[in-house]
Amino acid sequence: MTDNLIIYQDGLLSYSETFIKQQAVGLKRWKPTLVGHKYQRRSLDFSMLPSQLLIPENTFFARKWLYLFRRWRNQADPLGVKQLQQLAPRLLHVHFGTSAVDIWPYAKAMGLPMLVTLHGFDISIHRAWWEAGKRGSRKRTYPAQLLAMAQDPQVHFLAVSKAIRQRAINFGIAPEKITISYIGVDADAFTPGTTPLLQRSNRILYVGRLVEKKGANYLLEAFQQVKQQVHDAELIIVGKGPMEERLKQRIAELKLEGVTFTGALSNQQVKAQIDAAKVFCLPSITAVSGDAEGLPISILEAQASGIFVVTSSSGGVGDNLIDQETCFTFPEKDQDKLAAILTELLTHTDKHTGIIDSQRALIQRTFRLDNCCAQLENLYNRYAAAAPIIANKTHDHS
């Protein structure tokens, strides 16, 4: 039997979702097809993977309107079901709980087991925030839909970190329904650069979307303090987002020199930035909405590449974030503490290089992408085997 798999995400695929592509490409035993509700206008290149929409882009207007009406009412569209049945899938793997509640009616219609990877905002944002419509009126019912979906015996959840698993439990999902499944990092692509750390310029690197929970504004304030001690310090900010103009305005107010915005970059370009930096900094916070980090892949990439990692992210604590062993941590929003750590690492780099070996060893042991993909495929095997008869009958009727 061919192990065909549908990987679903509402929008295919933004630059911040490179991990979805990498995980799909890393599968060996299962054959994935990416399926979404729409293609992103500025998307990743995922042409190496088969992909399609729930209903074709060229569907005539009235038919597409009917599909959208059913989507709004959380109903499966018969044309969409037929499209998916033609793929002969044994399993549906969905990224983000918000996408999962949209595709769940299709999984039920097809009798398919469904794995849902929870990443961060989809399980961290307060229920009241959703229900007040602050993430859009259509998502007001998201918490209730998610908990109803969690009662389906065909649905199981994957958490990208221990913290995300605990947040899912706190949200009301039964512990036995949630398995930790690390996405991992390509440890063969992300290796230490050719320029030794001690020979690099005093460069700090930030990689991430420019949104509240990433905390880039706190890094700017800390960097102002760093510049007073380390005059040649540089800060490179990789990524785009709604806070970009506000950050640039603050730089002008502070008359801060040495800060460069690059916009969104490809994996190869990010690697080049890592190889030119001494320190990777992700000063994450818990947003007003409750939104918080899951397990940032950018931190794994930096750890694998052999540069210092400084973060306030709580998402990977106990996973890949062990203070003074695999990273340097500081309390959320504590820009003075952040400035002190950054200054120490830039001025006394040689005293702390031992941590580089520890974080590389952790990546090799636990977070290699190929090993994580193999473990994921074992989960696919386990949950696909739970309902093979139903899935096959569904395919017979396609």
C-alpha positions as CSV (number, residue, x, y, z in Angstrom):
1,M,0.0,0.0,0.0
2,T,1.3,3.4,-0.9
3,D,1.6,5.7,2.1
4,N,0.1,8.8,0.7
5,L,-0.2,11.8,3.0
6,I,-2.0,15.2,2.9
7,I,-0.2,18.0,4.7
8,Y,-2.6,20.9,5.2
9,Q,-2.0,24.5,6.0
10,D,-4.6,27.2,5.1
11,G,-2.1,29.4,3.2
12,L,0.7,27.8,1.1
13,L,3.3,28.8,2.3
14,S,4.8,31.9,3.9
15,Y,8.5,32.5,4.4
16,S,8.0,32.0,8.2
17,E,6.7,28.5,7.5
18,T,9.9,27.1,5.9
19,F,9.8,24.4,8.6
20,I,6.7,22.9,7.0
21,K,8.4,22.5,3.6
22,Q,11.6,21.1,5.2
23,Q,9.7,18.6,7.2
24,A,7.7,17.5,4.1
25,V,10.8,17.2,2.0
26,G,12.5,15.2,4.8
27,L,10.0,12.4,4.7
28,K,11.3,9.1,3.3
29,R,8.5,6.5,3.6
30,W,5.4,8.7,3.2
31,K,4.5,10.7,0.0
32,P,3.2,14.1,0.9
33,T,0.9,16.5,-1.0
34,L,0.6,20.0,0.3
35,V,-3.0,21.2,0.3
36,G,-4.3,24.6,1.3
37,H,-7.2,27.0,1.1
38,K,-5.1,29.5,-0.9
39,Y,-1.6,30.2,-2.2
40,Q,0.2,33.0,-0.4
41,R,1.0,36.0,-2.7
42,R,4.6,36.0,-1.6
43,S,5.3,32.4,-0.9
44,L,8.2,30.0,-0.5
45,D,9.4,28.0,-3.4
46,F,7.9,24.6,-2.6
47,S,7.8,23.4,-6.3
48,M,9.7,20.3,-5.3
49,L,6.5,19.1,-3.6
50,P,3.1,18.3,-5.2
51,S,0.5,20.8,-4.1
52,Q,-3.1,21.8,-4.7
53,L,-6.0,23.8,-3.3
54,L,-9.1,22.4,-1.7
55,I,-10.9,23.5,-4.9
56,P,-9.1,24.6,-8.1
57,E,-8.2,28.3,-8.5
58,N,-10.1,28.4,-11.8
59,T,-13.4,27.2,-10.3
60,F,-16.2,29.4,-11.6
61,F,-17.4,32.1,-9.3
62,A,-20.8,30.7,-8.1
63,R,-19.2,27.3,-7.3
64,K,-16.4,29.0,-5.4
65,W,-18.9,31.1,-3.5
66,L,-20.7,27.9,-2.4
67,Y,-17.4,26.5,-1.2
68,L,-16.7,29.7,0.8
69,F,-20.2,29.6,2.3
70,R,-19.7,26.0,3.5
71,R,-16.2,27.0,4.8
72,W,-17.8,29.8,6.9
73,R,-20.3,27.2,8.3
74,N,-17.5,24.7,9.0
75,Q,-18.9,22.2,6.5
76,A,-17.0,20.1,4.0
77,D,-17.5,20.9,0.4
78,P,-18.3,17.8,-1.7
79,L,-16.0,19.0,-4.6
80,G,-13.2,19.6,-2.1
81,V,-13.7,16.1,-0.6
82,K,-13.6,14.6,-4.1
83,Q,-10.4,16.5,-4.8
84,L,-8.8,15.0,-1.7
85,Q,-10.1,11.5,-2.2
86,Q,-8.3,11.4,-5.6
87,L,-5.0,11.7,-3.7
88,A,-5.8,8.3,-2.0
89,P,-4.4,9.5,1.4
90,R,-4.1,7.3,4.5
91,L,-3.5,10.3,6.9
92,L,-4.0,14.0,7.2
93,H,-1.3,16.1,8.9
94,V,-2.3,19.7,9.7
95,H,-0.1,22.5,10.8
96,F,-1.7,24.9,13.3
97,G,-4.9,24.3,15.2
98,T,-6.5,27.2,13.4
99,S,-6.1,25.3,10.1
100,A,-7.1,22.1,11.7
101,V,-10.6,23.2,12.6
102,D,-11.2,24.2,9.0
103,I,-10.1,20.9,7.5
104,W,-11.6,18.7,10.2
105,P,-15.0,18.4,8.4
106,Y,-13.1,16.9,5.4
107,A,-11.2,14.5,7.6
108,K,-14.5,13.3,9.1
109,A,-16.2,13.1,5.6
110,M,-13.3,10.9,4.4
111,G,-12.9,8.9,7.6
112,L,-9.2,9.9,7.8
113,P,-7.1,10.0,11.0
114,M,-5.7,13.5,11.5
115,L,-2.6,14.7,13.3
116,V,-2.5,18.3,14.3
117,T,0.8,20.1,15.0
118,L,0.4,22.9,17.6
119,H,3.1,25.5,17.2
120,G,2.4,28.5,19.4
121,F,-0.2,31.2,18.9
122,D,-2.8,28.5,18.1
123,I,-2.7,27.2,21.6
124,S,-1.3,30.2,23.6
125,I,-3.7,33.0,22.9
126,H,-6.3,33.4,25.6
127,R,-9.7,31.9,24.9
128,A,-11.3,35.3,25.7
129,W,-9.2,36.9,23.1
130,W,-10.5,34.6,20.4
131,E,-14.1,34.8,21.6
132,A,-14.0,38.6,21.6
133,G,-13.2,38.5,17.9
134,K,-9.7,40.0,18.2
135,R,-8.3,37.5,15.7
136,G,-11.3,37.9,13.3
137,S,-15.0,37.3,13.7
138,R,-14.8,33.9,12.0
139,K,-12.4,32.7,14.7
140,R,-14.6,33.6,17.7
141,T,-15.6,30.0,17.9
142,Y,-12.1,28.6,17.5
143,P,-11.6,27.5,21.2
144,A,-14.9,25.6,21.2
145,Q,-14.2,24.1,17.8
146,L,-10.7,23.0,18.9
147,L,-12.0,21.3,22.1
148,A,-14.8,19.6,20.2
149,M,-12.2,18.4,17.7
150,A,-10.1,17.1,20.5
151,Q,-12.9,14.7,21.5
152,D,-12.7,13.0,18.1
153,P,-10.9,9.6,18.5
154,Q,-9.5,10.0,15.0
155,V,-7.7,13.3,16.0
156,H,-4.3,13.4,17.8
157,F,-2.1,16.4,18.6
158,L,1.6,16.9,18.2
159,A,3.3,19.6,20.3
160,V,6.5,21.2,19.1
161,S,7.9,21.6,22.7
162,K,7.2,20.6,26.3
163,A,5.8,24.1,26.9
164,I,3.3,23.8,24.0
165,R,2.1,20.5,25.3
166,Q,1.5,22.0,28.7
167,R,-0.4,24.9,27.2
168,A,-2.6,22.5,25.3
169,I,-3.3,20.6,28.5
170,N,-4.1,23.9,30.2
171,F,-6.4,24.8,27.3
172,G,-8.5,21.6,28.0
173,I,-7.0,19.0,25.7
174,A,-6.5,15.6,27.4
175,P,-2.8,14.8,28.1
176,E,-3.0,11.4,26.4
177,K,-4.1,13.1,23.1
178,I,-0.8,15.1,22.9
179,T,2.6,13.9,21.9
180,I,5.8,16.0,21.8
181,S,7.2,16.0,18.2
182,Y,10.2,18.2,17.5
183,I,10.5,19.5,14.0
184,G,14.2,19.7,14.1
185,V,16.9,21.5,12.0
186,D,19.0,20.5,9.0
187,A,22.2,19.9,11.0
188,D,24.1,19.2,7.8
189,A,23.2,22.5,6.3
190,F,23.5,24.5,9.5
191,T,27.1,23.8,10.7
192,P,29.7,26.2,12.1
193,G,30.9,28.7,9.6
194,T,34.5,28.9,8.3
195,T,35.3,32.1,10.3
196,P,36.1,31.3,13.9
197,L,33.9,33.1,16.5
198,L,36.8,35.0,17.9
199,Q,37.7,36.5,14.5
200,R,34.2,37.8,13.8
201,S,33.0,41.4,14.1
202,N,30.9,42.3,17.2
203,R,27.6,41.5,15.4
204,I,24.3,40.6,17.0
205,L,21.7,38.9,14.8
206,Y,17.9,38.8,15.1
207,V,15.8,36.6,12.8
208,G,12.1,36.6,13.1
209,R,8.8,38.3,12.2
210,L,8.6,41.8,13.5
211,V,5.6,41.2,15.7
212,E,4.9,41.9,19.4
213,K,5.8,38.4,20.8
214,K,9.3,38.5,19.2
215,G,10.3,41.4,21.3
216,A,12.6,43.2,18.8
217,N,11.8,46.6,20.5
218,Y,13.4,45.4,23.7
219,L,16.5,44.3,21.8
220,L,16.8,47.9,20.3
221,E,16.7,49.4,23.8
222,A,19.3,46.9,25.0
223,F,21.5,47.5,22.0
224,Q,21.6,51.2,22.8
225,Q,23.3,50.3,26.1
226,V,25.6,47.8,24.4
227,K,26.8,50.5,22.0
228,Q,28.0,52.6,25.0
229,Q,30.4,49.8,26.0
230,V,31.1,48.2,22.6
231,H,31.3,51.0,20.1
232,D,31.7,48.8,17.0
233,A,28.8,46.6,17.9
234,E,26.3,45.9,15.0
235,L,22.8,44.7,15.0
236,I,21.3,42.9,12.0
237,I,17.5,42.5,11.9
238,V,16.2,39.8,9.5
239,G,12.5,39.6,8.9
240,K,9.4,41.7,8.2
241,G,6.2,42.5,10.0
242,P,3.8,45.2,11.3
243,M,6.3,46.6,13.8
244,E,9.0,47.5,11.3
245,E,8.1,51.2,10.9
246,R,7.8,51.6,14.6
247,L,11.2,50.0,15.2
248,K,12.8,52.3,12.5
249,Q,11.2,55.3,14.1
250,R,12.6,54.3,17.5
251,I,16.1,54.0,16.0
252,A,15.8,57.5,14.7
253,E,14.7,58.8,18.1
254,L,17.6,57.2,19.8
255,K,20.0,58.3,17.0
256,L,21.2,54.7,17.1
257,E,23.9,53.7,14.6
258,G,24.9,50.2,13.5
259,V,21.4,48.7,12.9
260,T,20.5,47.1,9.6
261,F,17.2,45.8,8.4
262,T,17.5,43.1,5.7
263,G,13.8,42.1,5.2
264,A,12.9,38.4,4.8
265,L,15.7,36.2,3.6
266,S,16.0,32.7,2.2
267,N,17.5,29.9,4.3
268,Q,20.9,30.2,2.6
269,Q,20.9,34.0,3.2
270,V,20.0,33.5,6.8
271,K,22.9,31.0,7.1
272,A,25.3,33.6,5.7
273,Q,24.1,36.1,8.3
274,I,24.6,33.5,11.1
275,D,28.1,32.8,9.9
276,A,29.0,36.5,10.1
277,A,27.6,37.0,13.6
278,K,28.8,36.2,17.2
279,V,25.4,36.3,18.9
280,F,21.9,35.3,17.9
281,C,19.3,37.1,20.0
282,L,15.5,36.4,20.2
283,P,14.1,38.5,23.0
284,S,10.6,36.9,22.9
285,I,7.8,38.0,25.2
286,T,4.3,36.8,26.0
287,A,2.0,39.2,24.1
288,V,-1.1,40.8,25.6
289,S,-3.2,38.3,23.8
290,G,-1.3,35.4,25.5
291,D,0.6,34.6,22.2
292,A,4.0,33.1,22.9
293,E,6.7,31.2,21.2
294,G,6.5,27.5,20.6
295,L,10.1,26.3,19.8
296,P,11.7,28.8,17.4
297,I,13.5,27.0,14.5
298,S,15.7,30.0,14.2
299,I,17.2,29.3,17.6
300,L,17.9,25.7,16.6
301,E,19.6,26.9,13.4
302,A,21.8,29.3,15.4
303,Q,22.7,26.6,18.0
304,A,23.6,24.2,15.2
305,S,25.7,26.8,13.5
306,G,27.9,27.4,16.5
307,I,27.1,31.0,17.7
308,F,25.9,32.2,21.0
309,V,22.2,32.2,21.6
310,V,20.6,34.7,23.9
311,T,16.8,34.5,24.5
312,S,13.9,35.1,26.8
313,S,11.8,32.6,24.9
314,S,9.9,30.2,27.2
315,G,8.9,27.9,24.4
316,G,12.0,25.7,24.4
317,V,12.8,25.7,28.1
318,G,13.7,22.2,29.0
319,D,13.9,21.2,25.4
320,N,16.8,23.0,23.7
321,L,17.1,26.0,26.1
322,I,19.2,25.2,29.2
323,D,20.6,28.4,30.6
324,Q,24.4,28.5,30.8
325,E,24.6,25.1,29.0
326,T,23.1,25.5,25.6
327,C,22.1,29.2,25.7
328,F,21.9,32.4,27.8
329,T,18.5,33.3,29.1
330,F,17.1,36.4,30.7
331,P,13.6,37.4,32.0
332,E,11.1,38.8,29.5
333,K,11.4,42.5,28.8
334,D,14.5,42.9,31.0
335,Q,16.5,45.0,28.6
336,D,19.2,45.8,31.3
337,K,19.9,42.1,31.8
338,L,19.9,41.5,28.1
339,A,22.3,44.4,27.5
340,A,24.6,43.0,30.2
341,I,24.7,39.5,28.6
342,L,25.3,40.9,25.1
343,T,28.1,43.1,26.3
344,E,29.7,40.2,28.1
345,L,29.6,37.9,25.1
346,L,31.0,40.6,22.7
347,T,33.8,41.7,25.0
348,H,34.8,38.3,26.6
349,T,33.9,36.0,23.7
350,D,36.8,33.6,24.6
351,K,35.5,32.9,28.1
352,H,32.2,31.4,26.9
353,T,33.0,29.3,23.8
354,G,32.6,26.0,25.7
355,I,28.9,26.4,25.4
356,I,29.1,26.1,21.6
357,D,30.1,22.4,21.9
358,S,27.3,21.7,24.3
359,Q,24.6,23.2,22.1
360,R,26.0,21.4,19.0
361,A,25.9,18.1,20.8
362,L,22.3,18.7,21.9
363,I,21.3,19.4,18.3
364,Q,23.0,16.2,17.0
365,R,21.4,14.2,19.8
366,T,17.8,15.4,19.8
367,F,17.1,17.9,17.0
368,R,18.5,16.6,13.7
369,L,15.8,17.1,11.1
370,D,16.3,13.6,9.6
371,N,15.9,11.9,12.9
372,C,12.9,14.0,13.8
373,C,11.3,13.2,10.4
374,A,11.9,9.5,11.0
375,Q,10.2,9.7,14.4
376,L,7.3,11.6,12.8
377,E,6.8,8.9,10.2
378,N,6.6,6.4,13.0
379,L,3.7,8.4,14.4
380,Y,2.1,8.4,10.9
381,N,2.4,4.6,10.9
382,R,0.8,4.3,14.3
383,Y,-2.2,6.6,13.7
384,A,-2.8,5.5,10.1
385,A,-3.0,1.9,11.3
386,A,-5.8,2.9,13.7
387,A,-8.3,3.4,10.9
388,P,-7.1,1.7,7.7
389,I,-10.5,0.1,6.8
390,I,-12.4,3.4,7.0
391,A,-9.8,5.2,4.9
392,N,-9.7,2.5,2.2
393,K,-13.5,2.5,2.0
394,T,-13.4,6.3,1.5
395,H,-10.9,5.9,-1.3
396,D,-13.0,3.1,-3.0
397,H,-15.9,5.6,-3.4
398,S,-13.8,8.4,-4.9
